[in-house]
Amino acid sequence: MILLLFHASQTPGLTILTPHISNHGQPLVYLSKRRENTLVYLSNAVEKHCKTINFHHAGYYKTWASYGFTADGLLQLDEYYPNATMDTYKGVAGYIYSVQPADCCRQLSGIPDAVIAEQPLFVTDCEYIPDAYDAIMQAVSDGRMVLRHYTQNSPEKLRWIEKEIRSEYENAVAHPAYRAFLKAKFDFLSA
């Protein structure tokens, strides 16, 4: 059985995955050994919000990623505001591309099942995802992903979220789109 690696994108028709400047400051292709782990990359909450409200923005959108991994390596989405998962993913279509591992692929430390490649990779298959939210909820239902709804956060976690979001907002002066997103989603920033 040939192990496949997966990559998510809203761009249709890719035949080659090419490295792009990444969070690590170098051109990389990000992949996962688990198909469902790529579903969270089909939408960026900041970008979706700004496009919805016609917020004019140039450049890249800061990434909103409120997820981690369970002790047994499952991706766990954490909602930091009510209905965040639906808000971010509902109605968003995209593609999950499959590639075969190559010599240029290596494990990314610190993130379960994450793989990076510094060289282009040929796509072997493409799966159309008509609605990222539905796909995520199916993965949750199948036990391949965990979702912690906003209402499941403890009082301690809610205090931590408020502290972190206030700090994020104050430190995002150079990112007006990100600040607009944070202010719209977190009522305590308007108080």
Stockholm file with secondary structure:
# STOCKHOLM 1.0

chainA/1-191         MILLLFHASQTPGLTILTPHISNHGQPLVYLSKRRENTLVYLSNAVEKHCKTINFHHAGYYKTWASYGFTADGLLQLDEYYPNATMDTYKGVAGYIYSVQPADCCRQLSGIPDAVIAEQPLFVTDCEYIPDAYDAIMQAVSDGRMVLRHYTQNSPEKLRWIEKEIRSEYENAVAHPAYRAFLKAKFDFLSA
#=GR chainA/1-191 SS CCCCEEEEESCTTCSEECCEECTTSSEEEEEESSGGGGGGGGCCHHHHHHHHTTCCCCSCCCCCCCEEECTTSCEEEECSSTTHHHHHHTTCCEEEEEECCCTTEEECTTSTTEEEESSCEEEEEEEEESCHHHHHHHHHHTTSSEEECGGGCCHHHHHHHHHHHHHHHHTCTTCHHHHHHHHHHCGGGTC
#=GC SS_cons         CCCCEEEEESCTTCSEECCEECTTSSEEEEEESSGGGGGGGGCCHHHHHHHHTTCCCCSCCCCCCCEEECTTSCEEEECSSTTHHHHHHTTCCEEEEEECCCTTEEECTTSTTEEEESSCEEEEEEEEESCHHHHHHHHHHTTSSEEECGGGCCHHHHHHHHHHHHHHHHTCTTCHHHHHHHHHHCGGGTC
//
